[in-house]
Amino acid sequence: MRGTTSNIASPSLGNTTLSLQPGDWVEVRSIDEIYQTLDEKRKYKGVIFMPEMESFCGKKFKVFKKVEIIKLESTMEIRKLTTPPVLLEGVYCNGENHDGCDRACFHFWMDPWLKIIT
């Protein structure tokens, strides 16, 4: 794993609220900035920053949608997310670090991991 993680999110990044909407353009922050927001399990507010996401750092994307409700496949439980992540257009997991999984899932992106492009 590149970088280090901390138990406490960076004060400058960890409380970032961007109110992103579909169609907004964002840039994914640098890997070092993102690692400042992660705990020892590579998570921010329960959302994991997967190794496959590192290749998108520094690149620009359009927000596809905000994820406010999910269904857990393992239990069929419906959850309303209190801190909704966003999905980015054309950004999918390549499964490289998950035994070649070819499901092509969207990554969940948290606000502190992104910068709005104006």
N, C-alpha and C positions, 0 to 999 in steps of 0.2 A: 504494500500500500504506500502510495506517495504521500508525503506530508504527515502531519500528526493531527490527532483529534484532541479536543478538550472536553471537559465535563460541562463547561459553561459556554454558551454561545457568545461570540464577540459582541460587546455592547453596540458597536457601530453597525453590525449586520444582523444580529439575532432578533432585533425587534422591528425589522423592516416590514412595512405593510405597503404594498404597491397598488392594491385594488385593481389588479389586472383584469382585462376584459378580452373576449375574443376579438382578434384583429390587431391588438397592440403588438408592437415590435419590441423585443427584448434581446439583450446580450447575456449569455451565460457567464457568470463571474469566473475568475481564475480558480484553479484547483486550490491554491493556497487560501484564497478568501473563503471558499466553500468549507474547507477543512476547519476553519475557525468557528464555524457554526455547529459542527458535529460533536456528538458525544462519543464515548469509547466504542459504541456499536455502529458507528457511521450514520447515526440518525439525528434528525432535527425534528422535534415535536412528533416523534414516532414514525417519521417518513425516512426511509433509508436512501442514502446516496450510493447507488450501485456502482461498481467498478466500470461498467459499460458506459456510464454517464460522463466519465472523465474526458472522453474524446470530443464532447460537445463544448467544453470550456473555451471561452473566448469567441464563440461563434454567435451569429445573430439568427433569430427565428421569430415567426409570428405565433402568437398565442392562439391555439385552436379552441380550447374551452377551459372553464374552471370546473373542478371536480368537487361537488358538494355532497353527493350521496354515492356510496359504493355498496356492493353486495359481496360479502366474503364467500368465496366458493366453497371453502372447507366446511362452513357451518350454515350457509345460506342466510346469515344474519345481515340485515340492512343497517348501515351506519351513516349518520349525518356527520360530516367532518366539520369540526369547529374552526380549523385553520385550513381552508381549502387550498390544495395545490392546483397547479395548472398543467395542461398538456400542451406541448409545442408541436406545430405542424411539421411533419416529416421526421420526427425524432422518436425512434423506436429502439428497443433493446435488441441487440444482435445476438444475445445468448452466449457470447464468447466466454464469459466467466461462469456460465451455468450449464456446463456439459453440452454445449452446442444447441441448447434449446432454440427452436426455430418458431416460437409462438409470435414473435414480433410485438410484444406488449409496449404500450406507451410508458414512458417514464413519468413519474410524478415530480414536478418541479415546485419547490417552495420559494416564496418571495425573496428571502435573503440570498438565494443562489442566483438571482437575476437582477439585471439593471434595465430600466426602461430606456428605450432609444427614442429620442424626440426629433 
